[in-house]
Amino acid sequence: MSNTLEQVQKDLYEGNADAVKAGVEKALAEGMPASEILETGLIGGMDVVGRDFKCGDLYIPEVLLCARAMHAGLDVLKPLLAESHGGTGRAALGKLVIGTVQGDMHDIGKNLVSMMLEGAGFEVTDLGIDTPPAKFVEAVQTLQPKIVGMAAMLTTTMPVMKTIIEALAEAGLRDKVKVIVGGAPVTSAFAKQIGADAFAPDAATAVDVARGLAA
């Protein structure tokens, strides 16, 4: 790994957005391909962040800073990556749609998962909070993602996840996507009960699970 990309990883880990942006610009000036800077500098850096978050060495506020630093570097690369992929942008692992279900206004956990998935190489569309089943169905029809992620932080909104899965089935889309569910009250048993493909208890695990489903 070049010294420049090694520094980008270190700055990303420290959550220093300005330094990451400058490092990415320096790497481009040195003639490195945008794809290498993305894979080694940004995604490689976020892999370390995810590992340490899982181990308990980093906490949510720190990981959010790291993810924002990653985005600062990604903003520099996006136009170049779009050109090199015929305008498709970066979707190394495919498209993923995520949202907090209808009736639920919590978004910190969902935002963290979204940013870490993007850092891992997914092209993420975030539907936001209070997302009705019809909006999930429309997003799957329009964007044709590989994976749909649903978050619920309240026991009262958990049943909406089942409604969304049923709506996808009614629209003839259920077999076209993998569904991951998560959130504080959600369990693996509940995921199986409603017919989801996978459950992720935290953001770092969500990245591992999504990578497995996208393979």
Phi and psi restraints in degrees (value plus and minus 20) as a CYANA .aco file:
   2 SER   PHI     -89.7   -49.7
   2 SER   PSI     137.0   177.0
   3 ASN   PHI     -79.8   -39.8
   3 ASN   PSI     -56.8   -16.8
   4 THR   PHI     -84.2   -44.2
   4 THR   PSI     -66.3   -26.3
   5 LEU   PHI     -90.5   -50.5
   5 LEU   PSI     -52.1   -12.1
   6 GLU   PHI     -82.4   -42.4
   6 GLU   PSI     -60.8   -20.8
   7 GLN   PHI     -87.9   -47.9
   7 GLN   PSI     -57.7   -17.7
   8 VAL   PHI     -79.3   -39.3
   8 VAL   PSI     -64.3   -24.3
   9 GLN   PHI     -81.1   -41.1
   9 GLN   PSI     -63.5   -23.5
  10 LYS   PHI     -84.3   -44.3
  10 LYS   PSI     -64.4   -24.4
  11 ASP   PHI     -85.8   -45.8
  11 ASP   PSI     -56.7   -16.7
  12 LEU   PHI     -83.8   -43.8
  12 LEU   PSI     -65.2   -25.2
  13 TYR   PHI     -80.9   -40.9
  13 TYR   PSI     -52.9   -12.9
  14 GLU   PHI    -104.3   -64.3
  14 GLU   PSI     -22.9    17.1
  15 GLY   PHI      52.8    92.8
  15 GLY   PSI       5.5    45.5
  16 ASN   PHI    -113.2   -73.2
  16 ASN   PSI      71.6   111.6
  17 ALA   PHI     -82.6   -42.6
  17 ALA   PSI     -63.2   -23.2
  18 ASP   PHI     -82.7   -42.7
  18 ASP   PSI     -60.9   -20.9
  19 ALA   PHI     -88.3   -48.3
  19 ALA   PSI     -57.7   -17.7
  20 VAL   PHI     -84.2   -44.2
  20 VAL   PSI     -65.3   -25.3
  21 LYS   PHI     -78.5   -38.5
  21 LYS   PSI     -67.4   -27.4
  22 ALA   PHI     -83.9   -43.9
  22 ALA   PSI     -58.2   -18.2
  23 GLY   PHI     -86.3   -46.3
  23 GLY   PSI     -59.9   -19.9
  24 VAL   PHI     -85.1   -45.1
  24 VAL   PSI     -63.1   -23.1
  25 GLU   PHI     -82.7   -42.7
  25 GLU   PSI     -59.2   -19.2
  26 LYS   PHI     -84.7   -44.7
  26 LYS   PSI     -63.1   -23.1
  27 ALA   PHI     -82.5   -42.5
  27 ALA   PSI     -59.9   -19.9
  28 LEU   PHI     -84.5   -44.5
  28 LEU   PSI     -61.7   -21.7
  29 ALA   PHI     -83.7   -43.7
  29 ALA   PSI     -48.8    -8.8
  30 GLU   PHI    -100.3   -60.3
  30 GLU   PSI     -22.1    17.9
  31 GLY   PHI      72.1   112.1
  31 GLY   PSI      -8.9    31.1
  32 MET   PHI     -94.5   -54.5
  32 MET   PSI     122.5   162.5
  33 PRO   PHI     -86.2   -46.2
  33 PRO   PSI     124.5   164.5
  34 ALA   PHI     -77.7   -37.7
  34 ALA   PSI     -57.7   -17.7
  35 SER   PHI     -83.8   -43.8
  35 SER   PSI     -56.6   -16.6
  36 GLU   PHI     -90.1   -50.1
  36 GLU   PSI     -59.5   -19.5
  37 ILE   PHI     -83.7   -43.7
  37 ILE   PSI     -60.6   -20.6
  38 LEU   PHI     -83.5   -43.5
  38 LEU   PSI     -74.3   -34.3
  39 GLU   PHI     -85.8   -45.8
  39 GLU   PSI     -68.9   -28.9
  40 THR   PHI    -104.0   -64.0
  40 THR   PSI     -65.9   -25.9
  41 GLY   PHI     -96.9   -56.9
  41 GLY   PSI     -75.6   -35.6
  42 LEU   PHI    -105.7   -65.7
  42 LEU   PSI     -75.2   -35.2
  43 ILE   PHI     -86.2   -46.2
  43 ILE   PSI     -60.5   -20.5
  44 GLY   PHI     -79.9   -39.9
  44 GLY   PSI     -60.9   -20.9
  45 GLY   PHI     -86.0   -46.0
  45 GLY   PSI     -61.2   -21.2
  46 MET   PHI     -90.3   -50.3
  46 MET   PSI     -47.7    -7.7
  47 ASP   PHI     -82.0   -42.0
  47 ASP   PSI     -60.5   -20.5
  48 VAL   PHI     -87.2   -47.2
  48 VAL   PSI     -61.5   -21.5
  49 VAL   PHI     -80.5   -40.5
  49 VAL   PSI     -66.5   -26.5
  50 GLY   PHI     -81.4   -41.4
  50 GLY   PSI     -61.2   -21.2
  51 ARG   PHI     -82.3   -42.3
  51 ARG   PSI     -65.8   -25.8
  52 ASP   PHI     -92.9   -52.9
  52 ASP   PSI     -48.9    -8.9
  53 PHE   PHI     -85.8   -45.8
  53 PHE   PSI     -62.2   -22.2
  54 LYS   PHI     -83.7   -43.7
  54 LYS   PSI     -56.4   -16.4
  55 CYS   PHI     -98.8   -58.8
  55 CYS   PSI     -31.1     8.9
  56 GLY   PHI      69.2   109.2
  56 GLY   PSI      -9.8    30.2
  57 ASP   PHI    -101.7   -61.7
  57 ASP   PSI     -41.4    -1.4
  58 LEU   PHI    -144.6  -104.6
  58 LEU   PSI     131.8   171.8
  59 TYR   PHI    -137.2   -97.2
  59 TYR   PSI     148.5   188.5
  60 ILE   PHI     -71.4   -31.4
  60 ILE   PSI     -68.0   -28.0
  61 PRO   PHI     -78.8   -38.8
  61 PRO   PSI     -58.3   -18.3
  62 GLU   PHI     -88.5   -48.5
  62 GLU   PSI     -61.0   -21.0
  63 VAL   PHI     -86.7   -46.7
  63 VAL   PSI     -56.4   -16.4
  64 LEU   PHI     -82.2   -42.2
  64 LEU   PSI     -60.0   -20.0
  65 LEU   PHI     -83.7   -43.7
  65 LEU   PSI     -62.2   -22.2
  66 CYS   PHI     -81.8   -41.8
  66 CYS   PSI     -63.4   -23.4
  67 ALA   PHI     -85.8   -45.8
  67 ALA   PSI     -57.0   -17.0
  68 ARG   PHI     -87.8   -47.8
  68 ARG   PSI     -57.0   -17.0
  69 ALA   PHI     -84.4   -44.4
  69 ALA   PSI     -60.7   -20.7
  70 MET   PHI     -79.9   -39.9
  70 MET   PSI     -61.5   -21.5
  71 HIS   PHI     -84.0   -44.0
  71 HIS   PSI     -54.8   -14.8
  72 ALA   PHI     -81.5   -41.5
  72 ALA   PSI     -61.3   -21.3
  73 GLY   PHI     -91.1   -51.1
  73 GLY   PSI     -58.9   -18.9
  74 LEU   PHI     -84.1   -44.1
  74 LEU   PSI     -56.3   -16.3
  75 ASP   PHI     -79.8   -39.8
  75 ASP   PSI     -54.0   -14.0
  76 VAL   PHI     -90.4   -50.4
  76 VAL   PSI     -57.9   -17.9
  77 LEU   PHI    -103.0   -63.0
  77 LEU   PSI     -46.8    -6.8
  78 LYS   PHI     -71.2   -31.2
  78 LYS   PSI     -68.4   -28.4
  79 PRO   PHI     -80.6   -40.6
  79 PRO   PSI     -58.6   -18.6
  80 LEU   PHI     -90.5   -50.5
  80 LEU   PSI     -59.1   -19.1
  81 LEU   PHI     -88.4   -48.4
  81 LEU   PSI     -57.4   -17.4
  82 ALA   PHI     -82.9   -42.9
  82 ALA   PSI     -61.8   -21.8
  83 GLU   PHI     -82.2   -42.2
  83 GLU   PSI     -66.7   -26.7
  84 SER   PHI     -92.3   -52.3
  84 SER   PSI     -35.5     4.5
  85 HIS   PHI    -132.1   -92.1
  85 HIS   PSI       7.1    47.1
  86 GLY   PHI      43.3    83.3
  86 GLY   PSI      11.8    51.8
  87 GLY   PHI      66.4   106.4
  87 GLY   PSI     -16.3    23.7
  88 THR   PHI    -106.1   -66.1
  88 THR   PSI     -31.0     9.0
  89 GLY   PHI      55.4    95.4
  89 GLY   PSI    -186.8  -146.8
  90 ARG   PHI    -113.6   -73.6
  90 ARG   PSI      98.0   138.0
  91 ALA   PHI    -165.8  -125.8
  91 ALA   PSI      32.7    72.7
  92 ALA   PHI     -73.9   -33.9
  92 ALA   PSI     -59.4   -19.4
  93 LEU   PHI    -125.6   -85.6
  93 LEU   PSI     -20.1    19.9
  94 GLY   PHI      84.2   124.2
  94 GLY   PSI     157.5   197.5
  95 LYS   PHI    -107.4   -67.4
  95 LYS   PSI     126.6   166.6
  96 LEU   PHI    -161.4  -121.4
  96 LEU   PSI     114.4   154.4
  97 VAL   PHI    -131.3   -91.3
  97 VAL   PSI     116.7   156.7
  98 ILE   PHI    -159.5  -119.5
  98 ILE   PSI     129.3   169.3
  99 GLY   PHI    -187.1  -147.1
  99 GLY   PSI     136.2   176.2
 100 THR   PHI    -106.5   -66.5
 100 THR   PSI     114.0   154.0
 101 VAL   PHI     -90.6   -50.6
 101 VAL   PSI     143.9   183.9
 102 GLN   PHI     -74.6   -34.6
 102 GLN   PSI     115.4   155.4
 103 GLY   PHI      71.4   111.4
 103 GLY   PSI     -26.2    13.8
 104 ASP   PHI    -137.2   -97.2
 104 ASP   PSI     104.0   144.0
 105 MET   PHI    -122.2   -82.2
 105 MET   PSI     -12.6    27.4
 106 HIS   PHI     -99.7   -59.7
 106 HIS   PSI     116.8   156.8
 107 ASP   PHI    -159.0  -119.0
 107 ASP   PSI     -25.0    15.0
 108 ILE   PHI     -82.6   -42.6
 108 ILE   PSI     -69.6   -29.6
 109 GLY   PHI     -83.3   -43.3
 109 GLY   PSI     -63.6   -23.6
 110 LYS   PHI     -83.3   -43.3
 110 LYS   PSI     -60.7   -20.7
 111 ASN   PHI     -83.6   -43.6
 111 ASN   PSI     -60.1   -20.1
 112 LEU   PHI     -84.5   -44.5
 112 LEU   PSI     -65.8   -25.8
 113 VAL   PHI     -80.2   -40.2
 113 VAL   PSI     -65.5   -25.5
 114 SER   PHI     -78.3   -38.3
 114 SER   PSI     -66.9   -26.9
 115 MET   PHI     -87.7   -47.7
 115 MET   PSI     -57.9   -17.9
 116 MET   PHI     -92.0   -52.0
 116 MET   PSI     -53.3   -13.3
 117 LEU   PHI     -86.8   -46.8
 117 LEU   PSI     -60.1   -20.1
 118 GLU   PHI     -85.8   -45.8
 118 GLU   PSI     -58.8   -18.8
 119 GLY   PHI     -84.5   -44.5
 119 GLY   PSI     -45.0    -5.0
 120 ALA   PHI    -103.8   -63.8
 120 ALA   PSI     -31.8     8.2
 121 GLY   PHI      95.8   135.8
 121 GLY   PSI     -10.1    29.9
 122 PHE   PHI    -108.1   -68.1
 122 PHE   PSI     130.8   170.8
 123 GLU   PHI    -112.6   -72.6
 123 GLU   PSI      83.8   123.8
 124 VAL   PHI    -119.6   -79.6
 124 VAL   PSI     111.9   151.9
 125 THR   PHI    -132.0   -92.0
 125 THR   PSI      96.5   136.5
 126 ASP   PHI    -116.1   -76.1
 126 ASP   PSI      96.4   136.4
 127 LEU   PHI    -102.0   -62.0
 127 LEU   PSI     -26.2    13.8
 128 GLY   PHI      66.8   106.8
 128 GLY   PSI    -174.1  -134.1
 129 ILE   PHI    -121.3   -81.3
 129 ILE   PSI     148.0   188.0
 130 ASP   PHI      31.7    71.7
 130 ASP   PSI      25.6    65.6
 131 THR   PHI    -110.5   -70.5
 131 THR   PSI      97.0   137.0
 132 PRO   PHI     -93.5   -53.5
 132 PRO   PSI     138.4   178.4
 133 PRO   PHI     -72.4   -32.4
 133 PRO   PSI     -61.0   -21.0
 134 ALA   PHI     -80.2   -40.2
 134 ALA   PSI     -53.0   -13.0
 135 LYS   PHI     -91.4   -51.4
 135 LYS   PSI     -57.0   -17.0
 136 PHE   PHI     -83.9   -43.9
 136 PHE   PSI     -65.1   -25.1
 137 VAL   PHI     -81.0   -41.0
 137 VAL   PSI     -66.4   -26.4
 138 GLU   PHI     -80.7   -40.7
 138 GLU   PSI     -61.1   -21.1
 139 ALA   PHI     -85.0   -45.0
 139 ALA   PSI     -59.6   -19.6
 140 VAL   PHI     -88.1   -48.1
 140 VAL   PSI     -60.3   -20.3
 141 GLN   PHI     -84.1   -44.1
 141 GLN   PSI     -62.8   -22.8
 142 THR   PHI     -99.3   -59.3
 142 THR   PSI     -66.4   -26.4
 143 LEU   PHI    -112.4   -72.4
 143 LEU   PSI     -41.9    -1.9
 144 GLN   PHI      31.8    71.8
 144 GLN   PSI      36.8    76.8
 145 PRO   PHI     -94.9   -54.9
 145 PRO   PSI     142.9   182.9
 146 LYS   PHI     -98.8   -58.8
 146 LYS   PSI     -54.0   -14.0
 147 ILE   PHI    -154.1  -114.1
 147 ILE   PSI     124.6   164.6
 148 VAL   PHI    -139.1   -99.1
 148 VAL   PSI     107.8   147.8
 149 GLY   PHI    -130.5   -90.5
 149 GLY   PSI     112.6   152.6
 150 MET   PHI    -144.5  -104.5
 150 MET   PSI     115.0   155.0
 151 ALA   PHI    -138.5   -98.5
 151 ALA   PSI     120.6   160.6
 152 ALA   PHI    -161.1  -121.1
 152 ALA   PSI     107.8   147.8
 153 MET   PHI    -128.0   -88.0
 153 MET   PSI     -19.6    20.4
 154 LEU   PHI    -145.0  -105.0
 154 LEU   PSI     121.9   161.9
 155 THR   PHI     -82.6   -42.6
 155 THR   PSI     -48.9    -8.9
 156 THR   PHI     -92.2   -52.2
 156 THR   PSI     -41.6    -1.6
 157 THR   PHI    -120.6   -80.6
 157 THR   PSI     -28.2    11.8
 158 MET   PHI     -75.6   -35.6
 158 MET   PSI     -61.4   -21.4
 159 PRO   PHI     -79.8   -39.8
 159 PRO   PSI     -43.0    -3.0
 160 VAL   PHI     -82.3   -42.3
 160 VAL   PSI     -49.6    -9.6
 161 MET   PHI     -79.4   -39.4
 161 MET   PSI     -62.5   -22.5
 162 LYS   PHI     -85.2   -45.2
 162 LYS   PSI     -59.9   -19.9
 163 THR   PHI     -81.0   -41.0
 163 THR   PSI     -59.9   -19.9
 164 ILE   PHI     -86.4   -46.4
 164 ILE   PSI     -64.0   -24.0
 165 ILE   PHI     -81.4   -41.4
 165 ILE   PSI     -60.7   -20.7
 166 GLU   PHI     -85.7   -45.7
 166 GLU   PSI     -58.3   -18.3
 167 ALA   PHI     -85.5   -45.5
 167 ALA   PSI     -58.3   -18.3
 168 LEU   PHI     -84.3   -44.3
 168 LEU   PSI     -59.1   -19.1
 169 ALA   PHI     -85.8   -45.8
 169 ALA   PSI     -63.4   -23.4
 170 GLU   PHI     -82.8   -42.8
 170 GLU   PSI     -51.7   -11.7
 171 ALA   PHI    -105.2   -65.2
 171 ALA   PSI     -18.6    21.4
 172 GLY   PHI      54.1    94.1
 172 GLY   PSI       5.0    45.0
 173 LEU   PHI    -132.6   -92.6
 173 LEU   PSI     -29.4    10.6
 174 ARG   PHI     -80.1   -40.1
 174 ARG   PSI     -58.4   -18.4
 175 ASP   PHI    -100.5   -60.5
 175 ASP   PSI     -20.8    19.2
 176 LYS   PHI    -115.0   -75.0
 176 LYS   PSI     -31.9     8.1
 177 VAL   PHI    -155.2  -115.2
 177 VAL   PSI     135.5   175.5
 178 LYS   PHI    -119.0   -79.0
 178 LYS   PSI     120.4   160.4
 179 VAL   PHI    -133.8   -93.8
 179 VAL   PSI     104.2   144.2
 180 ILE   PHI    -131.4   -91.4
 180 ILE   PSI     115.5   155.5
 181 VAL   PHI    -142.2  -102.2
 181 VAL   PSI     134.0   174.0
 182 GLY   PHI    -186.7  -146.7
 182 GLY   PSI     156.8   196.8
 183 GLY   PHI     111.9   151.9
 183 GLY   PSI     137.3   177.3
 184 ALA   PHI     -69.3   -29.3
 184 ALA   PSI     -67.2   -27.2
 185 PRO   PHI    -107.1   -67.1
 185 PRO   PSI     -26.8    13.2
 186 VAL   PHI     -98.6   -58.6
 186 VAL   PSI     120.6   160.6
 187 THR   PHI    -145.6  -105.6
 187 THR   PSI     146.8   186.8
 188 SER   PHI     -82.2   -42.2
 188 SER   PSI     -59.5   -19.5
 189 ALA   PHI     -83.3   -43.3
 189 ALA   PSI     -60.9   -20.9
 190 PHE   PHI     -85.3   -45.3
 190 PHE   PSI     -60.7   -20.7
 191 ALA   PHI     -78.1   -38.1
 191 ALA   PSI     -64.5   -24.5
 192 LYS   PHI     -85.7   -45.7
 192 LYS   PSI     -60.8   -20.8
 193 GLN   PHI     -80.3   -40.3
 193 GLN   PSI     -57.8   -17.8
 194 ILE   PHI    -112.2   -72.2
 194 ILE   PSI     -22.6    17.4
 195 GLY   PHI      68.2   108.2
 195 GLY   PSI       0.4    40.4
 196 ALA   PHI     -94.5   -54.5
 196 ALA   PSI     137.9   177.9
 197 ASP   PHI    -103.0   -63.0
 197 ASP   PSI     -46.6    -6.6
 198 ALA   PHI    -179.0  -139.0
 198 ALA   PSI     141.2   181.2
 199 PHE   PHI    -149.2  -109.2
 199 PHE   PSI     119.8   159.8
 200 ALA   PHI    -149.5  -109.5
 200 ALA   PSI     100.1   140.1
 201 PRO   PHI     -98.0   -58.0
 201 PRO   PSI     -36.8     3.2
 202 ASP   PHI    -175.0  -135.0
 202 ASP   PSI     152.6   192.6
 203 ALA   PHI     -84.6   -44.6
 203 ALA   PSI     -61.6   -21.6
 204 ALA   PHI     -84.7   -44.7
 204 ALA   PSI     -61.3   -21.3
 205 THR   PHI     -86.6   -46.6
 205 THR   PSI     -55.5   -15.5
 206 ALA   PHI     -78.9   -38.9
 206 ALA   PSI     -58.3   -18.3
 207 VAL   PHI     -85.3   -45.3
 207 VAL   PSI     -65.5   -25.5
 208 ASP   PHI     -82.1   -42.1
 208 ASP   PSI     -64.2   -24.2
 209 VAL   PHI     -84.4   -44.4
 209 VAL   PSI     -66.0   -26.0
 210 ALA   PHI     -83.0   -43.0
 210 ALA   PSI     -60.6   -20.6
 211 ARG   PHI     -80.4   -40.4
 211 ARG   PSI     -60.4   -20.4
 212 GLY   PHI     -84.5   -44.5
 212 GLY   PSI     -61.5   -21.5
 213 LEU   PHI     -90.8   -50.8
 213 LEU   PSI     -49.9    -9.9
 214 ALA   PHI    -102.2   -62.2
 214 ALA   PSI     -35.6     4.4
